[in-house]
Amino acid sequence: MPYSLDWCVPLECITKDELLERIEKNSNFILVDTIGKFDGNRYKIKGATTIPYPEVVDRRRELLEYDEIIIYCTRKRCTASKKVAGALNMLNVPCVKVYEGGIEEWVEYNLPVEEV
C-alpha cells in the first residue's frame, strides 16, 4: 500500500544584511551556491563555493570545519537551498542557515559577485 510522509524541518534563515555582516567580519562560515550554471545562471556571490544542490549532502564533510553553513539559490521562492538545508539538518549537521534572497536579491542590490 503506497503512503506518503510529510516532513517538517525548521530552517533558520538570514537576511542580506546579516550575510553582509558575516562577510565584513570575516566570520568562519562557508557560503554554498547551489545553482552553479543551472538555467543560464552566470553569477555567484563573491567568495561562495559552488556545490550543485544534488551533491551537497554527499559532500557534507567538506562543510563541517566551519562554524556556520549558509546555503543559497536563485530567489526566495526557489526550493533548492531549503531542500539542502533541511536534509543537512536531518543529518544533524550543525549551524545550517538559508539566505533566502538568493543571487537575484544580491545582484539587485549591486553587491559583489563573480562569474561561475
Secondary structure, 3 states (H helix, E strand, C coil): CCCCCCCCCCCEEECHHHHHHHHHHCCCEEEEECCCCHHHCCEEECCCEECCCCCCCCCHHHHCCCCEEEEECCCCCCCHHHHHHHHHHHCCCCCEEEECCHHHHHHHCCCCEEEC
